[in-house]
Amino acid sequence: MHFNLPTYLTLLRIALIPILAVLFYVPWGAAHIACGVIFALAAATDWLDGYLARRMGLTTRFGAFLDPVADKLMVAVALVLIVQADPQPLIAVASAIIIGREITIASLREWMAEIGQRKRVEVSSLGKWKTTFQMLAITLLLLGLDTPQRTMKATGQWLLVVSAVLTLWSMIIYLQAAMPVFKANTEVE
């Protein structure tokens, strides 16, 4: 296994997860703001590692596997922390949709890869928009936990709902792309 700069950035994102979780519970007035900054840094490394891998020709199979795992772990942990700190139905439902979709699509991609059909469910531009909205929403929601600015929290909530809608939309597109393979494989069994 060969590590390169994009892979190290992905590993950094994974290493930031326990730091984010521990810091979230530190009894410090600006702990959630620090979590928002850490999450924003992690989101930036997500963009940067992909950009560098493509630009510098450093894409690897391990990196292609690890990058979405790091993203999904970071998003899921942050959403669980946010819901725990601010248990509003809107945030909880949007978070459940996002986490549920991530598990569903990750499983779908694994199955499709196992049967040689991975190309059918590759990341789309809609998936990139979904990720962008998620990262912005989570950053604002984390920052908004410790700030009296209702605008930041409201914007984060709105962006999270938009990202949940994009999440469902992209899941439907991926499932439609996989449907012919589902049908072919269920008829064979």
MDAnalysis code that builds the backbone (N, CA, C; Angstrom):
import MDAnalysis as mda
import numpy as np

u = mda.Universe.empty(567, n_residues=189, atom_resindex=np.repeat(np.arange(189), 3), trajectory=True)
u.add_TopologyAttr("name", ["N", "CA", "C"] * 189)
u.add_TopologyAttr("resid", np.arange(1, 190))
u.add_TopologyAttr("resname", ["MET", "HIS", "PHE", "ASN", "LEU", "PRO", "THR", "TYR", "LEU", "THR", "LEU", "LEU", "ARG", "ILE", "ALA", "LEU", "ILE", "PRO", "ILE", "LEU", "ALA", "VAL", "LEU", "PHE", "TYR", "VAL", "PRO", "TRP", "GLY", "ALA", "ALA", "HIS", "ILE", "ALA", "CYS", "GLY", "VAL", "ILE", "PHE", "ALA", "LEU", "ALA", "ALA", "ALA", "THR", "ASP", "TRP", "LEU", "ASP", "GLY", "TYR", "LEU", "ALA", "ARG", "ARG", "MET", "GLY", "LEU", "THR", "THR", "ARG", "PHE", "GLY", "ALA", "PHE", "LEU", "ASP", "PRO", "VAL", "ALA", "ASP", "LYS", "LEU", "MET", "VAL", "ALA", "VAL", "ALA", "LEU", "VAL", "LEU", "ILE", "VAL", "GLN", "ALA", "ASP", "PRO", "GLN", "PRO", "LEU", "ILE", "ALA", "VAL", "ALA", "SER", "ALA", "ILE", "ILE", "ILE", "GLY", "ARG", "GLU", "ILE", "THR", "ILE", "ALA", "SER", "LEU", "ARG", "GLU", "TRP", "MET", "ALA", "GLU", "ILE", "GLY", "GLN", "ARG", "LYS", "ARG", "VAL", "GLU", "VAL", "SER", "SER", "LEU", "GLY", "LYS", "TRP", "LYS", "THR", "THR", "PHE", "GLN", "MET", "LEU", "ALA", "ILE", "THR", "LEU", "LEU", "LEU", "LEU", "GLY", "LEU", "ASP", "THR", "PRO", "GLN", "ARG", "THR", "MET", "LYS", "ALA", "THR", "GLY", "GLN", "TRP", "LEU", "LEU", "VAL", "VAL", "SER", "ALA", "VAL", "LEU", "THR", "LEU", "TRP", "SER", "MET", "ILE", "ILE", "TYR", "LEU", "GLN", "ALA", "ALA", "MET", "PRO", "VAL", "PHE", "LYS", "ALA", "ASN", "THR", "GLU", "VAL", "GLU"])
u.atoms.positions = np.array([
    [0.848, -1.168, 0.000],
    [0.000, 0.000, 0.000],
    [0.896, 1.234, 0.000],
    [0.610, 2.135, -0.927],
    [1.423, 3.338, -1.082],
    [0.637, 4.550, -0.574],
    [1.219, 5.256, 0.382],
    [0.590, 6.480, 0.886],
    [1.168, 7.675, 0.157],
    [0.317, 8.646, -0.129],
    [0.747, 9.879, -0.764],
    [0.033, 11.034, -0.064],
    [0.274, 12.251, -0.508],
    [-0.300, 13.424, 0.153],
    [-1.829, 13.363, 0.242],
    [-2.550, 13.046, -0.834],
    [-4.009, 12.956, -0.701],
    [-4.441, 11.911, 0.338],
    [-3.745, 10.786, 0.385],
    [-4.086, 9.754, 1.365],
    [-3.816, 10.248, 2.783],
    [-2.725, 10.950, 2.979],
    [-2.436, 11.504, 4.307],
    [-3.504, 12.520, 4.725],
    [-3.991, 13.310, 3.775],
    [-5.064, 14.260, 4.093],
    [-6.346, 13.527, 4.500],
    [-6.639, 12.423, 3.826],
    [-7.809, 11.621, 4.189],
    [-7.621, 11.019, 5.581],
    [-6.422, 10.517, 5.865],
    [-6.135, 9.966, 7.198],
    [-6.229, 11.052, 8.269],
    [-5.820, 12.273, 7.932],
    [-5.960, 13.395, 8.863],
    [-7.432, 13.622, 9.186],
    [-8.284, 13.543, 8.164],
    [-9.708, 13.730, 8.375],
    [-10.252, 12.675, 9.338],
    [-9.806, 11.447, 9.196],
    [-10.229, 10.380, 10.106],
    [-9.696, 10.639, 11.513],
    [-8.454, 11.103, 11.617],
    [-7.856, 11.393, 12.930],
    [-8.579, 12.549, 13.629],
    [-9.171, 13.446, 12.871],
    [-9.892, 14.577, 13.463],
    [-11.228, 14.162, 14.095],
    [-11.751, 13.001, 13.741],
    [-13.058, 12.572, 14.250],
    [-13.059, 12.422, 15.768],
    [-12.139, 11.657, 16.364],
    [-12.176, 11.562, 17.833],
    [-11.849, 12.890, 18.512],
    [-11.031, 13.704, 17.880],
    [-10.728, 15.026, 18.439],
    [-12.004, 15.865, 18.467],
    [-12.752, 15.836, 17.387],
    [-14.027, 16.551, 17.318],
    [-14.979, 16.057, 18.408],
    [-15.096, 14.735, 18.544],
    [-16.029, 14.164, 19.523],
    [-15.637, 14.515, 20.956],
    [-14.368, 14.429, 21.278],
    [-13.916, 14.758, 22.640],
    [-14.086, 16.246, 22.908],
    [-13.658, 17.060, 21.970],
    [-13.751, 18.505, 22.139],
    [-15.202, 18.961, 22.295],
    [-16.113, 18.272, 21.643],
    [-17.530, 18.613, 21.709],
    [-18.034, 18.634, 23.154],
    [-17.487, 17.758, 23.984],
    [-17.945, 17.626, 25.370],
    [-17.062, 18.334, 26.394],
    [-16.015, 18.971, 25.942],
    [-15.148, 19.709, 26.860],
    [-15.925, 20.907, 27.416],
    [-15.900, 21.087, 28.738],
    [-16.651, 22.214, 29.319],
    [-15.927, 23.544, 29.105],
    [-15.978, 24.013, 27.899],
    [-15.308, 25.245, 27.498],
    [-16.309, 26.022, 26.655],
    [-16.442, 27.270, 26.907],
    [-17.450, 28.099, 26.241],
    [-17.389, 28.093, 24.726],
    [-16.221, 27.892, 24.171],
    [-16.071, 27.938, 22.717],
    [-15.812, 26.553, 22.114],
    [-16.157, 25.502, 22.854],
    [-15.877, 24.139, 22.382],
    [-16.588, 23.841, 21.063],
    [-17.843, 24.237, 20.955],
    [-18.581, 23.941, 19.728],
    [-18.083, 24.782, 18.558],
    [-17.631, 25.986, 18.844],
    [-17.035, 26.815, 17.782],
    [-15.758, 26.140, 17.281],
    [-14.948, 25.627, 18.220],
    [-13.734, 24.905, 17.827],
    [-14.104, 23.669, 17.006],
    [-15.188, 22.992, 17.375],
    [-15.647, 21.833, 16.601],
    [-16.053, 22.251, 15.183],
    [-16.719, 23.390, 15.084],
    [-17.094, 23.905, 13.767],
    [-15.874, 24.191, 12.906],
    [-14.841, 24.738, 13.523],
    [-13.592, 25.019, 12.796],
    [-12.923, 23.712, 12.376],
    [-12.885, 22.735, 13.280],
    [-12.291, 21.429, 12.949],
    [-13.068, 20.775, 11.817],
    [-14.391, 20.835, 11.902],
    [-15.199, 20.236, 10.842],
    [-14.964, 20.940, 9.511],
    [-14.889, 22.257, 9.539],
    [-14.615, 23.014, 8.301],
    [-13.249, 22.640, 7.734],
    [-12.260, 22.464, 8.609],
    [-10.931, 22.028, 8.163],
    [-11.019, 20.648, 7.515],
    [-11.753, 19.759, 8.147],
    [-11.923, 18.416, 7.582],
    [-12.613, 18.486, 6.225],
    [-13.631, 19.326, 6.113],
    [-14.329, 19.484, 4.832],
    [-13.379, 20.015, 3.763],
    [-12.516, 20.934, 4.155],
    [-11.541, 21.472, 3.202],
    [-10.560, 20.390, 2.754],
    [-10.152, 19.510, 3.667],
    [-9.236, 18.431, 3.271],
    [-9.935, 17.447, 2.344],
    [-11.251, 17.305, 2.495],
    [-12.006, 16.433, 1.591],
    [-11.896, 16.955, 0.166],
    [-12.119, 18.234, 0.000],
    [-11.991, 18.826, -1.330],
    [-10.543, 18.758, -1.808],
    [-9.605, 19.123, -0.925],
    [-8.195, 19.208, -1.307],
    [-7.608, 17.854, -1.679],
    [-7.917, 16.807, -0.928],
    [-7.315, 15.519, -1.266],
    [-7.780, 15.021, -2.627],
    [-9.057, 15.237, -2.945],
    [-9.548, 14.839, -4.263],
    [-8.919, 15.659, -5.375],
    [-8.808, 16.957, -5.144],
    [-8.209, 17.845, -6.142],
    [-6.752, 17.445, -6.404],
    [-5.994, 17.258, -5.323],
    [-4.577, 16.897, -5.480],
    [-4.405, 15.537, -6.132],
    [-5.242, 14.591, -5.743],
    [-5.134, 13.251, -6.328],
    [-5.341, 13.298, -7.838],
    [-6.346, 14.056, -8.280],
    [-6.603, 14.154, -9.723],
    [-5.547, 15.004, -10.422],
    [-5.226, 16.141, -9.847],
    [-4.305, 17.099, -10.468],
    [-2.884, 16.542, -10.592],
    [-2.455, 15.820, -9.547],
    [-1.081, 15.314, -9.517],
    [-0.980, 13.855, -9.977],
    [-2.109, 13.290, -10.402],
    [-2.105, 11.894, -10.850],
    [-1.788, 10.924, -9.722],
    [-2.307, 11.214, -8.528],
    [-2.008, 10.396, -7.357],
    [-3.208, 9.581, -6.898],
    [-4.143, 9.309, -7.798],
    [-5.295, 8.500, -7.399],
    [-4.848, 7.057, -7.181],
    [-5.374, 6.465, -6.120],
    [-5.083, 5.060, -5.819],
    [-6.386, 4.364, -5.470],
    [-6.396, 3.060, -5.554],
    [-7.597, 2.306, -5.175],
    [-7.866, 2.462, -3.681],
    [-6.796, 2.469, -2.890],
    [-6.961, 2.639, -1.449],
    [-7.542, 4.017, -1.138],
    [-7.039, 5.044, -1.797],
    [-7.557, 6.397, -1.602],
    [-9.009, 6.510, -2.023],
    [-9.357, 5.861, -3.135],
    [-10.742, 5.884, -3.611],
    [-11.669, 5.179, -2.626],
    [-11.158, 4.178, -1.931],
    [-11.943, 3.500, -0.894],
    [-12.035, 4.339, 0.372],
    [-10.885, 4.870, 0.814],
    [-10.801, 5.527, 2.116],
    [-11.495, 6.891, 2.143],
    [-11.441, 7.633, 1.061],
    [-12.000, 8.982, 1.037],
    [-13.488, 9.014, 1.396],
    [-14.343, 8.224, 0.745],
    [-15.758, 8.275, 1.129],
    [-16.009, 7.734, 2.539],
    [-15.194, 6.793, 2.987],
    [-15.338, 6.286, 4.357],
    [-15.077, 7.417, 5.351],
    [-14.016, 8.174, 5.119],
    [-13.680, 9.296, 6.000],
    [-14.803, 10.331, 6.007],
    [-15.340, 10.629, 4.834],
    [-16.432, 11.612, 4.735],
    [-17.655, 11.155, 5.518],
    [-18.044, 9.917, 5.305],
    [-19.251, 9.413, 5.942],
    [-19.095, 9.321, 7.458],
    [-17.915, 8.921, 7.917],
    [-17.661, 8.871, 9.359],
    [-17.744, 10.264, 9.974],
    [-17.093, 11.220, 9.342],
    [-17.073, 12.579, 9.874],
    [-18.482, 13.169, 9.902],
    [-19.228, 13.003, 8.827],
    [-20.587, 13.540, 8.751],
    [-21.487, 12.865, 9.785],
    [-21.436, 11.539, 9.861],
    [-22.304, 10.814, 10.802],
    [-22.017, 11.205, 12.245],
    [-20.742, 11.252, 12.619],
    [-20.393, 11.622, 13.994],
    [-20.864, 13.040, 14.297],
    [-20.599, 13.966, 13.398],
    [-21.006, 15.360, 13.627],
    [-22.524, 15.488, 13.737],
    [-23.266, 14.798, 12.878],
    [-24.728, 14.878, 12.938],
    [-25.279, 14.297, 14.241],
    [-24.716, 13.187, 14.689],
    [-25.158, 12.596, 15.957],
    [-24.892, 13.565, 17.107],
    [-23.732, 14.201, 17.107],
    [-23.410, 15.170, 18.161],
    [-24.370, 16.358, 18.127],
    [-24.664, 16.850, 16.937],
    [-25.565, 17.999, 16.800],
    [-26.965, 17.643, 17.292],
    [-27.464, 16.477, 16.894],
    [-28.803, 16.065, 17.326],
    [-28.843, 15.882, 18.843],
    [-27.776, 15.336, 19.399],
    [-27.719, 15.150, 20.844],
    [-27.741, 16.494, 21.569],
    [-27.040, 17.470, 21.031],
    [-26.960, 18.787, 21.677],
    [-28.214, 19.629, 21.455],
    [-28.867, 19.430, 20.321],
    [-30.033, 20.248, 19.967],
    [-31.096, 19.341, 19.345],
    [-31.790, 18.547, 20.181],
    [-32.698, 17.507, 19.667],
    [-34.017, 18.035, 19.110],
    [-33.940, 18.693, 17.987],
    [-35.131, 19.185, 17.312],
    [-35.568, 18.173, 16.252],
    [-36.865, 17.967, 16.098],
    [-37.340, 16.988, 15.112],
    [-36.812, 17.233, 13.691],
    [-36.780, 18.468, 13.254],
    [-36.313, 18.784, 11.906],
    [-34.862, 18.328, 11.704],
    [-34.017, 18.643, 12.668],
    [-32.599, 18.264, 12.584],
    [-32.456, 16.747, 12.681],
    [-33.216, 16.128, 13.578],
    [-33.131, 14.676, 13.762],
    [-33.567, 13.926, 12.507],
    [-34.670, 14.349, 11.905],
    [-35.167, 13.671, 10.700],
    [-34.198, 13.874, 9.536],
    [-33.740, 15.098, 9.333],
    [-32.776, 15.356, 8.256],
    [-31.503, 14.539, 8.471],
    [-31.039, 14.459, 9.712],
    [-29.827, 13.689, 10.025],
    [-30.039, 12.204, 9.769],
    [-31.204, 11.690, 10.167],
    [-31.505, 10.274, 9.938],
    [-31.551, 9.965, 8.441],
    [-32.122, 10.871, 7.663],
    [-32.167, 10.687, 6.205],
    [-30.751, 10.641, 5.644],
    [-29.916, 11.578, 6.063],
    [-28.553, 11.656, 5.542],
    [-27.747, 10.417, 5.920],
    [-27.785, 10.041, 7.197],
    [-27.016, 8.878, 7.641],
    [-27.551, 7.603, 7.003],
    [-28.870, 7.462, 6.940],
    [-29.465, 6.280, 6.320],
    [-29.111, 6.158, 4.850],
    [-29.130, 7.256, 4.149],
    [-28.761, 7.241, 2.729],
    [-27.307, 6.846, 2.550],
    [-26.440, 7.381, 3.394],
    [-25.012, 7.065, 3.272],
    [-24.762, 5.575, 3.462],
    [-25.430, 4.971, 4.432],
    [-25.284, 3.532, 4.656],
    [-25.839, 2.757, 3.462],
    [-26.994, 3.174, 2.969],
    [-27.625, 2.496, 1.840],
    [-26.756, 2.552, 0.592],
    [-26.278, 3.732, 0.252],
    [-25.498, 3.882, -0.978],
    [-24.121, 3.237, -0.848],
    [-23.512, 3.307, 0.331],
    [-22.233, 2.617, 0.526],
    [-22.411, 1.113, 0.331],
    [-23.494, 0.574, 0.856],
    [-23.778, -0.857, 0.686],
    [-24.055, -1.188, -0.777],
    [-24.827, -0.324, -1.425],
    [-25.122, -0.525, -2.843],
    [-23.840, -0.523, -3.670],
    [-22.976, 0.435, -3.396],
    [-21.717, 0.508, -4.157],
    [-20.858, -0.725, -3.923],
    [-20.831, -1.203, -2.692],
    [-20.042, -2.405, -2.391],
    [-20.594, -3.602, -3.152],
    [-21.908, -3.756, -3.130],
    [-22.529, -4.870, -3.849],
    [-22.295, -4.749, -5.350],
    [-22.470, -3.538, -5.890],
    [-22.272, -3.329, -7.329],
    [-20.824, -3.610, -7.727],
    [-19.887, -3.231, -6.863],
    [-18.478, -3.519, -7.155],
    [-18.232, -5.026, -7.140],
    [-18.873, -5.713, -6.216],
    [-18.700, -7.164, -6.100],
    [-19.170, -7.896, -7.347],
    [-20.183, -7.364, -8.000],
    [-20.688, -8.021, -9.211],
    [-20.169, -7.348, -10.490],
    [-19.176, -6.466, -10.347],
    [-18.545, -5.851, -11.511],
    [-19.340, -4.729, -12.148],
    [-20.226, -4.084, -11.408],
    [-21.081, -3.031, -11.955],
    [-20.880, -1.691, -11.241],
    [-19.740, -1.470, -10.639],
    [-19.465, -0.258, -9.841],
    [-19.671, 1.029, -10.634],
    [-19.370, 1.008, -11.914],
    [-19.484, 2.213, -12.754],
    [-20.905, 2.774, -12.771],
    [-21.897, 1.931, -12.587],
    [-23.295, 2.381, -12.608],
    [-23.625, 3.330, -11.468],
    [-22.873, 3.245, -10.365],
    [-23.201, 4.052, -9.184],
    [-22.007, 4.911, -8.740],
    [-21.252, 5.409, -9.711],
    [-20.157, 6.315, -9.376],
    [-20.713, 7.663, -8.915],
    [-19.882, 8.396, -8.196],
    [-20.291, 9.696, -7.656],
    [-20.684, 10.631, -8.802],
    [-21.821, 11.290, -8.626],
    [-22.320, 12.211, -9.646],
    [-22.126, 13.650, -9.186],
    [-22.405, 14.587, -10.069],
    [-22.313, 15.997, -9.685],
    [-23.355, 16.334, -8.624],
    [-24.508, 15.673, -8.675],
    [-25.514, 15.878, -7.636],
    [-24.975, 15.444, -6.272],
    [-24.230, 14.349, -6.258],
    [-23.605, 13.886, -5.021],
    [-22.608, 14.898, -4.482],
    [-21.914, 15.567, -5.364],
    [-20.960, 16.597, -4.928],
    [-21.693, 17.805, -4.341],
    [-22.808, 18.185, -4.953],
    [-23.613, 19.287, -4.407],
    [-24.169, 18.910, -3.039],
    [-24.645, 17.680, -2.931],
    [-25.171, 17.187, -1.666],
    [-24.108, 17.292, -0.579],
    [-22.913, 16.870, -0.905],
    [-21.809, 16.922, 0.058],
    [-21.481, 18.361, 0.442],
    [-21.468, 19.248, -0.523],
    [-21.184, 20.654, -0.245],
    [-22.217, 21.244, 0.714],
    [-23.491, 20.987, 0.444],
    [-24.544, 21.487, 1.332],
    [-24.419, 20.873, 2.728],
    [-24.120, 19.584, 2.792],
    [-23.951, 18.932, 4.096],
    [-22.822, 19.568, 4.888],
    [-21.684, 19.747, 4.247],
    [-20.513, 20.293, 4.950],
    [-20.787, 21.711, 5.455],
    [-21.406, 22.521, 4.622],
    [-21.753, 23.881, 5.053],
    [-22.764, 23.859, 6.197],
    [-23.798, 23.036, 6.053],
    [-24.838, 22.957, 7.086],
    [-24.250, 22.523, 8.424],
    [-23.457, 21.472, 8.406],
    [-22.899, 20.951, 9.659],
    [-21.957, 21.957, 10.290],
    [-21.151, 22.605, 9.484],
    [-20.248, 23.634, 10.017],
    [-21.044, 24.736, 10.705],
    [-22.072, 25.243, 10.035],
    [-22.888, 26.313, 10.623],
    [-23.644, 25.843, 11.860],
    [-24.141, 24.611, 11.842],
    [-24.851, 24.103, 13.006],
    [-23.920, 23.937, 14.206],
    [-22.707, 23.467, 13.966],
    [-21.737, 23.358, 15.066],
    [-21.384, 24.741, 15.607],
    [-21.093, 25.664, 14.708],
    [-20.764, 27.028, 15.137],
    [-21.947, 27.677, 15.848],
    [-23.155, 27.380, 15.394],
    [-24.355, 27.988, 15.952],
    [-24.742, 27.490, 17.332],
    [-24.152, 26.379, 17.757],
    [-24.481, 25.868, 19.091],
    [-23.987, 26.786, 20.203],
    [-22.906, 27.516, 19.961],
    [-22.312, 28.379, 20.992],
    [-22.467, 29.868, 20.722],
    [-23.152, 30.207, 19.673],
    [-23.279, 31.625, 19.360],
    [-24.738, 32.048, 19.486],
    [-24.960, 33.259, 19.919],
    [-26.339, 33.732, 20.065],
    [-26.980, 34.105, 18.726],
    [-26.224, 34.024, 17.648],
    [-26.755, 34.408, 16.339],
    [-27.737, 33.362, 15.828],
    [-28.991, 33.711, 15.816],
    [-30.014, 32.788, 15.329],
    [-29.904, 32.602, 13.815],
    [-29.366, 33.587, 13.138],
    [-29.245, 33.505, 11.683],
    [-28.340, 32.354, 11.274],
    [-27.230, 32.180, 11.993],
    [-26.296, 31.103, 11.663],
    [-26.971, 29.748, 11.847],
    [-27.656, 29.571, 12.957],
    [-28.334, 28.312, 13.235],
    [-29.450, 28.062, 12.222],
    [-30.239, 29.081, 11.939],
    [-31.338, 28.942, 10.975],
    [-30.808, 28.613, 9.578],
    [-29.727, 29.252, 9.198],
    [-29.115, 28.963, 7.893],
    [-28.605, 27.531, 7.859],
    [-27.964, 27.092, 8.937],
    [-27.484, 25.715, 9.030],
    [-28.622, 24.715, 8.935],
    [-29.740, 25.018, 9.607],
    [-30.905, 24.127, 9.552],
    [-31.481, 24.077, 8.137],
    [-31.605, 25.227, 7.508],
    [-32.124, 25.287, 6.143],
    [-31.225, 24.494, 5.193],
    [-29.912, 24.679, 5.318],
    [-28.973, 23.961, 4.460],
    [-29.018, 22.455, 4.721],
    [-29.234, 22.064, 5.982],
    [-29.331, 20.641, 6.299],
    [-30.581, 20.026, 5.654],
    [-31.677, 20.753, 5.674],
    [-32.899, 20.263, 5.025],
    [-32.678, 20.159, 3.513],
    [-32.050, 21.165, 2.926],
    [-31.742, 21.112, 1.487],
    [-30.840, 19.915, 1.195],
    [-29.844, 19.702, 2.040],
    [-28.945, 18.565, 1.801],
    [-29.675, 17.241, 1.985],
    [-30.656, 17.171, 2.894],
    [-31.445, 15.946, 3.047],
    [-32.275, 15.679, 1.786],
    [-32.831, 16.742, 1.199],
    [-33.587, 16.589, -0.052],
    [-32.653, 16.128, -1.171],
    [-31.486, 16.753, -1.284],
    [-30.503, 16.336, -2.296],
    [-30.041, 14.907, -2.049],
    [-29.950, 14.548, -0.782],
    [-29.549, 13.198, -0.394],
    [-30.555, 12.171, -0.910],
    [-31.833, 12.446, -0.680],
    [-32.873, 11.529, -1.169],
    [-32.902, 11.479, -2.690],
    [-32.779, 12.639, -3.303],
    [-32.800, 12.716, -4.760],
    [-31.649, 11.898, -5.360],
    [-30.436, 12.100, -4.820],
    [-29.293, 11.359, -5.357],
    [-29.434, 9.862, -5.092],
    [-30.018, 9.487, -3.947],
    [-30.219, 8.065, -3.656],
    [-31.178, 7.448, -4.682],
    [-32.234, 8.165, -5.013],
    [-33.185, 7.670, -6.007],
    [-32.490, 7.468, -7.354],
    [-31.641, 8.407, -7.737],
    [-30.914, 8.289, -9.010],
    [-29.991, 7.070, -8.993],
    [-29.267, 6.873, -7.884],
    [-28.372, 5.711, -7.778],
    [-29.169, 4.408, -7.814],
    [-30.286, 4.365, -7.105],
    [-31.102, 3.151, -7.090],
    [-31.700, 2.871, -8.466],
    [-32.098, 3.925, -9.185],
    [-32.609, 3.736, -10.546],
    [-31.516, 3.190, -11.462],
    [-30.286, 3.690, -11.284],
    [-29.169, 3.201, -12.103],
    [-28.880, 1.734, -11.816],
    [-29.109, 1.326, -10.580],
    [-28.833, -0.057, -10.197],
    [-30.001, -0.997, -10.475],
    [-31.188, -0.457, -10.717],
    [-32.388, -1.277, -10.865],
    [-32.267, -2.369, -11.930],
    [-31.725, -2.078, -13.119],
    [-31.591, -3.171, -14.097],
    [-30.724, -4.315, -13.577],
    [-29.712, -3.988, -12.807],
    [-28.844, -5.021, -12.247],
    [-29.593, -5.802, -11.169],
    [-30.385, -5.087, -10.347],
    [-31.220, -5.760, -9.340],
    [-32.130, -6.778, -10.020],
    [-32.827, -6.300, -11.045],
    [-33.782, -7.159, -11.728],
    [-33.093, -8.374, -12.345],
    [-31.963, -8.158, -12.987],
    [-31.225, -9.250, -13.631],
    [-30.738, -10.253, -12.586],
    [-30.295, -9.782, -11.447],
    [-29.761, -10.676, -10.423],
    [-30.858, -11.393, -9.642],
    [-32.024, -10.797, -9.486],
    [-33.096, -11.481, -8.773],
    [-33.779, -12.519, -9.654],
    [-33.739, -12.309, -10.962],
    [-34.310, -13.287, -11.876],
    [-33.445, -14.533, -11.973],
    [-32.127, -14.369, -11.803],
    [-31.185, -15.484, -11.894],
    [-31.300, -16.378, -10.674],
    [-31.531, -15.792, -9.501],
    [-31.539, -16.563, -8.258],
    [-32.730, -17.396, -8.118],
])
